[in-house]
């Protein structure tokens, strides 16, 4: 049985994702995304489950930053969970004057709160479960939580299936130290973080290397390097697997343009979307071109 750290405390959406990604394994809640990854790097656990992006609020900066620092970790699996919340309160707690939750959660139920609890003041907490603990301790009157929270905290469910955007979802990653990667499936995602020179056209050069190989981009984000003002790291997700010749060829080209290129993993996509391959950009095309070039190098053109 493996030990899996996840962004806790207990009762968060990340716990639900960890149950999906590591069924039957021992799950250990930790206070922050950074600490979850630190536990992997120090060998305290085998892997960590962390949120990477939400369809409403965008990427999770803490996860991007933690992936780009210290010793490398790679993503080996992902899960996408629909995000519908439960509103919990103390049994017989009386009027609801404060409602606490993580800022991302509050943003996703703003309209519901205005319509159903117009007199309640929203309060930010470090996590949805921390808000539930705060309700138990009398700090808040209600909490917006993941549905699994009711399994851990003796609170009353005021409402469930709460979401301003009905098809909102969050993507989670299972990360571990570098090693053997999942086999390619034809429906894969590869991720890198690129630190390129701070000059005109740098990002365009990186994206051109993908475009000229017919590789479809699935996500692009920028985060400051925190060393020099105006310098950024680019987090790039694209279709395909590093085991494919065309993807490996693209990574080699990206490396030439970057001061540092960190490989963040290749793994099956949770949505099962098959990789889009345009004519003349298939793996066989890259293999045949490499064979031809090798023949040219050897002078064997018969």
Secondary structure, DSSP 8 states (H G I E B T S, - for coil): --EEEEESSTTSHHHHHHHHHTTTSEEEEESSHHHHHHHHHTTSSSEEEEEEEETTTEE-HHHHHHHHSSS--EEEEEEEEE--EEEEE-TT-----EEEEEHHHHHHSHHHHHHH-TT-EEEEESSHHHHHHHHHTTS-SEEEEEGGGGGTS--EEEEEEE-SSTT-EEEEEEEE-S-------SSEEEEEEEEE-SSTTHHHHHHHHHHTTT--EEEEEEEE-SSSTT-EEEEEEEES-TTSHHHHHHHHHHHHHEEEEEEEEEEE-TT-------TT-SHHHHHHHHHHHHHHHHT---
